């Protein structure tokens, strides 16, 4: 039943999961015959986590969601909806969200996956807040996860040095205070430059002029195009958010950004004048895990007590599609 009374959205709890397997720069430097320092200088990454053969997106999602439910102090049966953001779900039917529902006994809660690449977690958080405020949902699990190692050609230097695997989950619930939750959000896309980052499944889907040697089913990326898009977009969406909300960097407790590349984050941070303590970075030890990146950051900040009741936080992401999204939250 839909309620017309104004409400807010509070964070009940969070959880995350990363594989135990660590891939360091030493191994990659030998594989590609490059200087060890070159990888860190270009990406800011020292190591990344990769799934084992018997691990994947669903396994990471399940562990992260169970931790989030425990942290929130509720059961899966208390959920009204599960939203999974991922480009690496093992099957399109059933969705991983439906399989997760079975794992945590959430039936008859709704469940669906969304695909917005690296922007997926922010898309899902924005959507969840709107659904709760509409009165159609009361408690939503948002899970951002990608096992990028399953889509990355280990012999492709441009992608294998960047990507890793991770999952994060957030439990959102209706509350009586309409000031709590998301008070600004954007979700955008431009499909025209999609060949800059795509995963062809067969020869017919390969873009004309694409000379990449990666096999079908693996990620192909035009690094320079994606880098330029990310640097420009990161700065623009952050500036727009601050301008339209009237916030200043001093008003924001944490800027939780997609962990694309340390150089991209630092470039935008410098141009915006954001202090280090307000821009969380974990890419050095986890790499770029697409929809899992910002979700993992959220959980780590929550568990470390760096996100507290009354804080204002900002979520920023950009990725394949090409997509970008932002939101401002009062916790």
C-alpha positions in Angstrom: 0.0 0.0 0.0 1.4 3.4 -1.0 1.7 6.0 1.7 1.4 9.7 0.9 3.0 10.9 4.2 6.5 12.4 3.8 9.3 10.2 5.1 13.1 10.0 5.1 15.6 7.2 4.4 18.2 6.1 6.9 21.2 3.8 6.6 20.7 0.8 8.9 23.9 -1.0 8.2 26.5 -2.0 5.7 28.7 -4.9 4.7 31.4 -5.8 2.1 33.4 -8.7 0.8 36.7 -8.9 -1.2 38.5 -12.1 -2.3 41.5 -13.3 -0.4 43.6 -13.7 -3.6 45.9 -10.7 -4.1 47.5 -9.8 -7.4 50.4 -7.4 -6.8 52.3 -5.2 -9.3 55.4 -7.5 -9.2 53.6 -10.3 -11.0 52.1 -7.8 -13.6 55.4 -6.1 -14.1 56.9 -9.5 -15.1 53.9 -10.5 -17.2 54.1 -7.3 -19.3 57.8 -6.7 -19.1 57.4 -3.2 -17.6 59.0 -1.3 -14.8 57.4 -2.0 -11.4 57.0 1.7 -10.6 55.4 2.4 -14.0 52.1 0.6 -12.9 51.8 2.5 -9.7 52.7 5.8 -11.3 50.0 5.5 -14.0 47.2 4.1 -11.8 48.0 4.5 -8.1 47.4 0.8 -7.6 49.8 -1.4 -5.7 47.6 -4.5 -5.6 44.1 -5.7 -6.4 41.9 -8.6 -5.2 40.8 -11.3 -7.7 38.3 -14.1 -7.3 39.5 -17.7 -7.3 38.1 -20.1 -9.9 35.2 -21.1 -7.6 34.3 -17.5 -6.6 32.4 -14.9 -8.5 30.0 -12.1 -8.3 27.2 -14.0 -6.7 29.5 -15.3 -3.9 30.8 -11.8 -3.1 27.3 -10.4 -3.2 26.0 -13.0 -0.8 28.8 -12.5 1.7 28.4 -8.7 1.6 24.7 -8.8 2.0 24.7 -11.2 4.9 27.3 -8.9 6.7 25.1 -5.9 6.0 22.0 -7.6 7.4 23.9 -8.6 10.5 25.3 -5.1 10.9 21.8 -3.6 10.5 20.4 -6.1 13.0 17.6 -7.4 10.7 16.8 -10.5 8.8 16.4 -11.0 5.1 12.7 -11.5 5.7 12.6 -7.8 6.8 13.5 -6.6 3.3 10.9 -5.3 0.9 13.4 -5.1 -2.1 16.9 -6.1 -3.2 18.7 -4.2 -5.9 22.0 -5.5 -7.3 24.2 -3.3 -9.5 26.6 -5.3 -11.6 27.9 -6.0 -15.1 29.3 -9.4 -14.1 26.2 -11.3 -12.9 26.6 -14.9 -13.8 23.2 -15.2 -15.4 20.6 -12.8 -16.8 17.8 -15.2 -15.8 17.4 -15.5 -12.9 18.9 -12.3 -11.8 21.6 -12.4 -9.1 19.2 -10.3 -6.9 16.6 -13.2 -7.1 19.3 -15.7 -6.2 20.4 -13.5 -3.3 16.8 -13.4 -2.1 16.8 -17.2 -1.7 20.2 -17.0 0.2 18.8 -14.6 2.8 15.2 -15.8 2.8 13.9 -12.5 1.6 10.8 -13.8 -0.3 8.4 -12.3 -1.2 10.6 -9.1 -1.4 11.1 -7.8 -4.9 14.5 -8.3 -6.5 16.2 -7.1 -9.7 19.6 -6.3 -11.2 20.6 -3.0 -12.9 23.5 -2.4 -15.3 25.2 1.0 -15.2 28.8 -0.2 -15.0 30.9 1.8 -12.6 28.0 4.1 -11.9 25.8 1.2 -10.8 26.0 1.5 -7.1 25.1 5.2 -7.1 22.3 4.6 -9.6 21.0 1.9 -7.2 21.3 4.0 -4.1 19.4 6.9 -5.8 16.7 4.6 -7.0 16.3 3.0 -3.6 15.9 6.3 -1.8 13.2 7.4 -4.4 11.3 4.1 -4.0 11.2 4.4 -0.3 10.1 8.0 -0.4 7.4 7.1 -2.9 5.8 4.9 -0.2 6.1 1.7 -2.3 9.0 0.2 -0.3 10.2 0.3 3.3 13.5 -1.6 3.6 15.9 -2.0 0.6 19.2 -3.8 0.3 21.5 -2.2 -2.3 24.4 -4.3 -3.4 27.1 -3.0 -5.7 29.5 -5.7 -6.9 31.7 -6.6 -9.9 34.1 -9.5 -10.4 36.0 -7.7 -13.2 38.6 -10.5 -13.3 36.0 -12.7 -14.9 35.7 -10.2 -17.8 39.3 -9.0 -18.1 41.9 -10.6 -20.4 44.9 -11.3 -18.2 47.1 -10.6 -21.3 45.6 -7.1 -21.9 47.9 -4.7 -20.1 45.5 -1.8 -20.3 42.7 -3.5 -18.3 44.4 -6.1 -16.2 46.5 -3.6 -14.3 43.4 -1.6 -13.3 40.6 -3.9 -12.4 39.8 -6.0 -9.3 36.9 -7.7 -7.6 34.8 -6.4 -4.7 31.2 -6.2 -3.3 29.5 -3.8 -0.9 26.0 -3.7 0.5 23.9 -1.0 2.2 20.6 -1.5 4.0 18.2 1.5 3.6 15.0 1.9 5.6 12.1 4.3 5.8 12.2 6.7 8.7 9.9 9.5 10.0 12.3 12.4 9.4 12.0 13.6 5.8 15.3 15.5 6.2 17.2 12.2 6.5 18.5 10.4 3.3 19.1 11.6 -0.2 18.3 15.3 -0.8 19.9 15.7 -4.3 20.6 13.2 -7.0 21.4 12.9 -10.7 21.6 10.0 -13.1 22.9 10.6 -16.6 24.2 8.7 -19.7 25.5 9.4 -23.2 25.3 6.3 -25.3 27.1 7.7 -28.3 30.7 7.0 -27.2 29.9 3.5 -25.8 32.6 1.9 -27.9 35.2 3.4 -25.5 34.3 0.7 -23.0 32.5 -2.4 -24.0 32.3 -6.2 -23.9 31.5 -7.8 -27.3 30.2 -11.4 -27.2 30.8 -12.2 -30.8 32.4 -10.9 -34.0 29.3 -9.0 -35.1 29.4 -6.9 -32.0 33.0 -5.7 -32.5 33.1 -2.0 -33.4 34.5 -1.2 -36.9 38.1 -0.2 -36.6 38.6 -1.9 -33.2 42.0 -3.5 -33.3 42.0 -5.0 -29.8 43.2 -8.6 -29.6 41.2 -9.6 -26.5 38.8 -12.5 -26.9 35.0 -12.2 -27.1 33.4 -11.8 -23.7 36.3 -9.7 -22.4 36.4 -6.0 -21.7 37.8 -3.7 -24.3 38.8 -0.2 -23.4 40.1 2.9 -25.1 42.1 4.1 -22.2 42.8 7.7 -23.3 39.1 8.4 -24.1 37.9 6.9 -20.9 40.5 8.8 -18.9 39.5 12.1 -20.5 35.8 11.4 -19.9 36.4 10.5 -16.2 38.6 13.5 -15.3 36.2 15.9 -16.9 33.0 14.3 -15.7 34.2 13.9 -12.1 34.9 17.6 -11.8 31.7 18.6 -13.5 29.3 16.5 -11.5 31.0 17.5 -8.2 30.9 21.2 -9.1 27.2 21.0 -10.2 26.2 19.2 -7.0 27.9 21.8 -4.8 26.4 24.6 -6.8 22.8 23.3 -6.9 22.7 22.2 -3.2 24.6 25.2 -1.9 27.0 22.9 -0.1 30.7 23.8 0.4 33.4 21.2 0.9 33.4 22.1 4.6 29.7 21.0 4.8 30.5 17.5 3.5 31.9 14.8 5.8 33.0 12.4 3.0 33.1 12.4 -0.8 32.7 8.8 -1.7 33.9 8.4 -5.3 34.2 5.6 -7.8 37.8 4.3 -7.6 38.6 4.5 -11.3 42.3 5.5 -11.2 44.2 7.4 -8.4 45.4 10.0 -10.9 41.8 10.7 -12.0 40.7 11.1 -8.4 43.7 13.3 -7.4 43.3 15.5 -10.5 39.6 16.3 -9.7 40.3 16.7 -6.0 43.0 19.3 -6.7 40.8 21.3 -9.1 37.9 21.2 -6.6 40.2 22.0 -3.6 39.0 19.0 -1.6 41.1 18.0 1.4 42.5 14.5 1.6 40.7 13.6 4.7 37.3 14.1 2.9 38.1 12.1 -0.3 38.3 8.5 0.6 40.7 6.4 -1.5 41.2 2.6 -1.3 42.2 2.0 -4.9 45.8 1.4 -4.0 44.9 -2.0 -2.4 41.7 -3.0 -4.2 41.9 -1.6 -7.7 38.9 -0.6 -9.8 36.0 -3.0 -9.0 33.4 -1.1 -11.1 30.0 -1.1 -9.3 31.8 -2.6 -6.2 34.2 0.2 -5.8 32.1 3.0 -4.2 30.1 0.3 -2.3 33.2 -1.0 -0.7 34.3 2.5 0.2 30.9 3.1 1.8 31.2 0.1 4.0 34.8 0.7 5.0 33.9 4.3 6.1 30.8 3.1 7.9 32.7 0.4 9.8 35.5 2.8 10.7 33.1 5.3 12.2 33.9 7.9 9.6 30.2 8.2 8.6 28.0 9.2 11.5 24.4 10.3 12.1 23.9 13.9 11.0 26.8 13.8 8.5 26.4 14.9 4.9 28.1 12.7 2.4 28.4 12.9 -1.4 28.4 9.9 -3.8 30.1 10.4 -7.2 30.6 7.8 -10.0 31.1 7.5 -13.8 31.6 4.5 -16.0 30.8 2.5 -19.1 27.7 3.4 -21.1 28.9 6.1 -20.8 27.2 6.8 -17.5 27.6 9.1 -14.5 25.7 9.8 -11.3 25.8 11.8 -8.1 23.9 12.2 -4.9 24.0 14.1 -1.6 22.8 12.4 1.6 22.1 13.4 5.1 22.8 10.4 7.3 
